[in-house]
Amino acid sequence: MLDKNDFVPLYVQLYRKLREQILNGEYKQGEFIPSETEVMKAFQTTRGTVRNAISLLVNDGLVQQVRGKGTFVLLRPLKYSITNFGGFTDYLNIRNEVGVSKVLEQKVVSLDGKDFYKLVRARGVKKEETITYLMLDTSLLPVSLFPKLDQYDFEKESLYQVFREKYEIFPKRTEISLSPASIDQQTREVFQLGENENALLKAEGSIFDQNNIEIEKVKIIYAPNIEFNIMTELN
């Protein structure tokens, strides 16, 4: 049921519930979700609330509406190639998509006697007025390599573009491991996850520059609607 006393609008509550059902597989690819009337009865809400919620699902690419038939599931997860790891803005520019970054934390921390800039960002894509966050990105960047890095606004600027243009440091190689990540409250809120989601995919490792110097320690947690294409070369 929807909570009328919650500060979150009813149509957003309904959108989250329907989205969770789709991503959990309750409605499969190509299947029709319940009609507007059925959803109204199930959640005891208005037709306007249902239509607004479905509009958000359409913007996410999760459903498609067919006049006279209804709304069916059309899963179109963003295909993110592991070979593009660490260059999210560059990757979206190639796709002609608008990337969005929200800085959640930015401070200097000490690790093993060395100072690092800690930068935590939610990374996503904006389609019309809807933002879908796809990654929760934590970077540790050596202060010795990047003096005054904290003067840049990384909600507006690309981290790797700043590397290249301001410090003449060029990300070249990655070493990462993939593993499950438990979901904390921050991750749940960023990705708008339901309580049934318990684990996501995490990539963790290091980025090296053209001189094989480690320039970034990185941890990325991926939203459930990202699909990986992992490519390798065999000698």
C-alpha positions as a Python dict, from the first residue, in 0.01 Angstrom:
ca = {
    (1, 'M'): (0, 0, 0),
    (2, 'L'): (96, 363, -44),
    (3, 'D'): (162, 582, 260),
    (4, 'K'): (-30, 910, 235),
    (5, 'N'): (159, 1045, 536),
    (6, 'D'): (499, 994, 375),
    (7, 'F'): (673, 1304, 239),
    (8, 'V'): (752, 1108, -80),
    (9, 'P'): (479, 1175, -341),
    (10, 'L'): (236, 888, -396),
    (11, 'Y'): (326, 849, -763),
    (12, 'V'): (696, 815, -670),
    (13, 'Q'): (609, 551, -406),
    (14, 'L'): (408, 361, -668),
    (15, 'Y'): (684, 397, -927),
    (16, 'R'): (937, 247, -684),
    (17, 'K'): (708, -48, -605),
    (18, 'L'): (638, -125, -971),
    (19, 'R'): (1006, -79, -1059),
    (20, 'E'): (1107, -324, -787),
    (21, 'Q'): (855, -580, -916),
    (22, 'I'): (993, -550, -1270),
    (23, 'L'): (1360, -570, -1169),
    (24, 'N'): (1284, -864, -938),
    (25, 'G'): (1132, -1052, -1231),
    (26, 'E'): (769, -1052, -1115),
    (27, 'Y'): (686, -915, -1459),
    (28, 'K'): (902, -1062, -1735),
    (29, 'Q'): (1032, -913, -2058),
    (30, 'G'): (737, -873, -2296),
    (31, 'E'): (470, -930, -2033),
    (32, 'F'): (195, -674, -1971),
    (33, 'I'): (182, -521, -1626),
    (34, 'P'): (-164, -481, -1467),
    (35, 'S'): (-396, -225, -1624),
    (36, 'E'): (-438, 123, -1480),
    (37, 'T'): (-768, 17, -1321),
    (38, 'E'): (-611, -292, -1166),
    (39, 'V'): (-321, -92, -1024),
    (40, 'M'): (-565, 168, -888),
    (41, 'K'): (-756, -103, -703),
    (42, 'A'): (-445, -286, -581),
    (43, 'F'): (-289, 28, -433),
    (44, 'Q'): (-611, 220, -360),
    (45, 'T'): (-498, 526, -550),
    (46, 'T'): (-605, 752, -835),
    (47, 'R'): (-564, 717, -1209),
    (48, 'G'): (-342, 1027, -1216),
    (49, 'T'): (-103, 872, -964),
    (50, 'V'): (-85, 553, -1171),
    (51, 'R'): (-21, 741, -1495),
    (52, 'N'): (253, 953, -1341),
    (53, 'A'): (423, 642, -1200),
    (54, 'I'): (408, 462, -1534),
    (55, 'S'): (548, 771, -1706),
    (56, 'L'): (860, 742, -1486),
    (57, 'L'): (891, 373, -1580),
    (58, 'V'): (870, 469, -1947),
    (59, 'N'): (1146, 729, -1900),
    (60, 'D'): (1361, 459, -1736),
    (61, 'G'): (1317, 236, -2041),
    (62, 'L'): (1155, -35, -1827),
    (63, 'V'): (813, -38, -1996),
    (64, 'Q'): (646, 63, -2319),
    (65, 'Q'): (285, 170, -2365),
    (66, 'V'): (81, 42, -2658),
    (67, 'R'): (-242, 228, -2733),
    (68, 'G'): (-544, 6, -2688),
    (69, 'K'): (-343, -282, -2539),
    (70, 'G'): (-167, -167, -2224),
    (71, 'T'): (184, -138, -2085),
    (72, 'F'): (440, -414, -2126),
    (73, 'V'): (786, -473, -1983),
    (74, 'L'): (1067, -361, -2208),
    (75, 'L'): (1392, -406, -2019),
    (76, 'R'): (1670, -203, -2176),
    (77, 'P'): (1958, -212, -1927),
    (78, 'L'): (2251, 13, -1997),
    (79, 'K'): (2529, -198, -2144),
    (80, 'Y'): (2848, -93, -1973),
    (81, 'S'): (3167, -251, -2102),
    (82, 'I'): (3429, -341, -1844),
    (83, 'T'): (3690, -212, -2089),
    (84, 'N'): (3553, 139, -2025),
    (85, 'F'): (3601, 106, -1650),
    (86, 'G'): (3692, 432, -1482),
    (87, 'G'): (3589, 666, -1764),
    (88, 'F'): (3217, 704, -1713),
    (89, 'T'): (3183, 1057, -1851),
    (90, 'D'): (3397, 972, -2154),
    (91, 'Y'): (3188, 661, -2212),
    (92, 'L'): (2856, 848, -2204),
    (93, 'N'): (2993, 1118, -2434),
    (94, 'I'): (3057, 849, -2694),
    (95, 'R'): (2696, 732, -2653),
    (96, 'N'): (2567, 1092, -2683),
    (97, 'E'): (2405, 1060, -2341),
    (98, 'V'): (2401, 1315, -2061),
    (99, 'G'): (2595, 1204, -1755),
    (100, 'V'): (2508, 1329, -1406),
    (101, 'S'): (2732, 1326, -1097),
    (102, 'K'): (2624, 1402, -742),
    (103, 'V'): (2905, 1451, -489),
    (104, 'L'): (2816, 1274, -163),
    (105, 'E'): (3150, 1314, 15),
    (106, 'Q'): (3473, 1503, -53),
    (107, 'K'): (3754, 1526, 204),
    (108, 'V'): (4121, 1444, 274),
    (109, 'V'): (4187, 1113, 451),
    (110, 'S'): (4503, 936, 566),
    (111, 'L'): (4581, 580, 456),
    (112, 'D'): (4903, 397, 543),
    (113, 'G'): (5069, 728, 629),
    (114, 'K'): (4974, 897, 300),
    (115, 'D'): (4712, 1164, 232),
    (116, 'F'): (4439, 1102, -24),
    (117, 'Y'): (4145, 1299, -154),
    (118, 'K'): (3835, 1088, -91),
    (119, 'L'): (3565, 1155, -348),
    (120, 'V'): (3231, 972, -333),
    (121, 'R'): (2990, 1030, -620),
    (122, 'A'): (2659, 894, -742),
    (123, 'R'): (2690, 862, -1120),
    (124, 'G'): (2396, 837, -1357),
    (125, 'V'): (2218, 933, -1676),
    (126, 'K'): (1962, 1208, -1729),
    (127, 'K'): (1679, 1147, -1974),
    (128, 'E'): (1444, 1444, -2007),
    (129, 'E'): (1378, 1533, -1641),
    (130, 'T'): (1448, 1189, -1494),
    (131, 'I'): (1787, 1095, -1344),
    (132, 'T'): (1872, 726, -1310),
    (133, 'Y'): (2176, 659, -1094),
    (134, 'L'): (2384, 366, -1216),
    (135, 'M'): (2700, 370, -1005),
    (136, 'L'): (2816, 466, -658),
    (137, 'D'): (3180, 561, -713),
    (138, 'T'): (3442, 602, -437),
    (139, 'S'): (3786, 733, -541),
    (140, 'L'): (4102, 774, -333),
    (141, 'L'): (4344, 1009, -509),
    (142, 'P'): (4701, 1081, -387),
    (143, 'V'): (4735, 1442, -269),
    (144, 'S'): (5101, 1431, -375),
    (145, 'L'): (5001, 1369, -739),
    (146, 'F'): (4700, 1602, -745),
    (147, 'P'): (4768, 1915, -535),
    (148, 'K'): (4467, 2147, -503),
    (149, 'L'): (4237, 1887, -658),
    (150, 'D'): (3968, 1992, -413),
    (151, 'Q'): (3925, 2324, -595),
    (152, 'Y'): (3734, 2151, -877),
    (153, 'D'): (3359, 2090, -880),
    (154, 'F'): (3316, 1726, -978),
    (155, 'E'): (2943, 1759, -1016),
    (156, 'K'): (3024, 1970, -1323),
    (157, 'E'): (3370, 1852, -1431),
    (158, 'S'): (3501, 1513, -1542),
    (159, 'L'): (3762, 1376, -1303),
    (160, 'Y'): (3964, 1216, -1581),
    (161, 'Q'): (3945, 1524, -1798),
    (162, 'V'): (4094, 1723, -1508),
    (163, 'F'): (4366, 1457, -1479),
    (164, 'R'): (4458, 1499, -1844),
    (165, 'E'): (4422, 1874, -1888),
    (166, 'K'): (4538, 2011, -1551),
    (167, 'Y'): (4793, 1753, -1432),
    (168, 'E'): (4902, 1591, -1760),
    (169, 'I'): (4829, 1251, -1609),
    (170, 'F'): (4663, 1001, -1841),
    (171, 'P'): (4475, 698, -1703),
    (172, 'K'): (4606, 398, -1892),
    (173, 'R'): (4552, 66, -1714),
    (174, 'T'): (4324, -89, -1453),
    (175, 'E'): (4355, -377, -1210),
    (176, 'I'): (4021, -467, -1054),
    (177, 'S'): (3836, -749, -884),
    (178, 'L'): (3462, -813, -894),
    (179, 'S'): (3268, -930, -590),
    (180, 'P'): (2924, -900, -425),
    (181, 'A'): (2861, -591, -213),
    (182, 'S'): (2614, -570, 73),
    (183, 'I'): (2367, -282, 49),
    (184, 'D'): (2384, -7, 309),
    (185, 'Q'): (2124, 266, 354),
    (186, 'Q'): (2309, 519, 136),
    (187, 'T'): (2330, 273, -154),
    (188, 'R'): (1964, 180, -114),
    (189, 'E'): (1859, 545, -130),
    (190, 'V'): (2081, 635, -426),
    (191, 'F'): (1955, 345, -639),
    (192, 'Q'): (1598, 357, -498),
    (193, 'L'): (1613, -11, -408),
    (194, 'G'): (1343, -211, -238),
    (195, 'E'): (1398, -407, 81),
    (196, 'N'): (1418, -734, -116),
    (197, 'E'): (1748, -626, -278),
    (198, 'N'): (2031, -761, -63),
    (199, 'A'): (2350, -751, -275),
    (200, 'L'): (2495, -574, -578),
    (201, 'L'): (2807, -610, -790),
    (202, 'K'): (3119, -428, -671),
    (203, 'A'): (3437, -353, -868),
    (204, 'E'): (3741, -259, -662),
    (205, 'G'): (4102, -196, -754),
    (206, 'S'): (4352, 56, -890),
    (207, 'I'): (4399, 282, -1191),
    (208, 'F'): (4750, 339, -1331),
    (209, 'D'): (4882, 615, -1557),
    (210, 'Q'): (5104, 611, -1866),
    (211, 'N'): (5409, 564, -1641),
    (212, 'N'): (5254, 271, -1456),
    (213, 'I'): (5206, 480, -1141),
    (214, 'E'): (4895, 416, -932),
    (215, 'I'): (4684, 730, -958),
    (216, 'E'): (4356, 613, -808),
    (217, 'K'): (4218, 353, -570),
    (218, 'V'): (3860, 297, -672),
    (219, 'K'): (3550, 115, -555),
    (220, 'I'): (3237, 116, -767),
    (221, 'I'): (2901, -35, -672),
    (222, 'Y'): (2671, -90, -970),
    (223, 'A'): (2293, -56, -987),
    (224, 'P'): (2100, -375, -1070),
    (225, 'N'): (2000, -250, -1416),
    (226, 'I'): (2356, -243, -1556),
    (227, 'E'): (2462, -521, -1789),
    (228, 'F'): (2831, -599, -1832),
    (229, 'N'): (3012, -694, -2149),
    (230, 'I'): (3346, -833, -2036),
    (231, 'M'): (3595, -860, -2320),
    (232, 'T'): (3938, -1026, -2312),
    (233, 'E'): (4213, -1113, -2555),
    (234, 'L'): (4362, -1462, -2560),
    (235, 'N'): (4721, -1505, -2674),
}
